[in-house]
């Protein structure tokens, strides 16, 4: 699916900014590229183990953020148990609000 999407070409062309190669950290199922880094596997040196541990910590933080996004932006067929006038938590649902976020002001 990754090869068919054309993302390899898109990432390789767009992750060089001001002559600096940036990269994305991906799952070990992906092929190692300059623009797509993956964890080390096999017999690891101490440095490689430290690298994997530090990148794993960042992956966990990203997954937490992704979990929060999935709560707000759900697929249309997913039934949410929302009551009338409820929405994502950053929108105000008070009828006489003055913060301007809900449009009641």
Long-range contacts (C-beta under 8 A, 24 or more apart in sequence): 2-30, 8-33, 8-36, 11-35, 11-36, 25-55, 25-58, 25-59
